[in-house]
């Protein structure tokens, strides 16, 4: 019996560099843009975008405990520059039924 499945797709917006070359301002701009996109999702995908920079400790614990949230502590990613300006411009979109998640600027 399959309980859950993860499919990982990574894609960059063509008008922004990949994350390792991104800037704090660019990541925040992406987050602002995607927040507008999330608002256009159809009813079955509606949900909430949680920004790492504004989540409460309780929210972080909740999503980490559910294994939904990345924490920015991967040493290989850090060495590549992925975690520059952490946590700004990062977040997670979670649909109301928690069946659809999207990490942003992981």
Steps between C-alpha positions, in 0.01 A plus 500: 500500500641839399447761769676792335720579204743782440581631158778754490509747217748782496463782256624852491297795376668602176540863609682411827835321545520162667503516879878480545540821297193671644493799730295571810300757304442257214381222731258737673377616158438136402311440825286810440427390144414144596272617780292670229509181291387289798194727535390396149507125568170316448290421808639148546856639525429809712710528812751711690848621418720497810813712477796376702575855607159553663399155629460457873701237685176301542435507123858392427474212749163394356626480141836344595320235709283419196819475289373775269749773580863537403720673753794624297759292683626279217880540497540419130239757402655754735842449339349573159348830611140379521457636850626851445279750683304220672202513569401795280304420186440140602179326591252224448154503344263243652156424358208490743485119484881476526502291184704752301819670620740732324835599647615838381865596461612188684 
